């Protein structure tokens, strides 16, 4: 689970402007961090199928945000891919 300070740090790194919390870049960065943490959890707890289902939903959501960015703002898409390391 992401703490408030972790979320603020992620938002600060990726945000387009000062009050940005909902842009696709911020959402992709937050989802990527959650996916990383949940992946670590599932390596330890292989039989946790409820969390696995949540992980698949997050991956699908991130994929949709990335498709939107790639279609509507290719430069922003390239920038977020470099920042996140996907």
C-alpha positions, 0 to 999 in steps of 0.5 A: 500500500502506498503511504501519503508521503510516497504518493506525494513523492511520485506526484512531485516527480511526474506532475505537469503543474503544481496541483496536478493529481489526475493527469494520465502521467500521474495515474500511470506512475501511481499504478506502476508503483502499486503494481511493483509493490503488489508483485513483491507481495505475490512473490511471497504469497503465491496463493493470494488470488484475490490480490492477483485479480486486483493486480491484473485490473491495475495492469489493464488500467495502466495499459488503457492510460498508456494507450490514451497517452500514446494516441493523443500525446506521443511526446508525453507518452515517451517522456513518461515511459522514460521516467518510469522505465517501462 
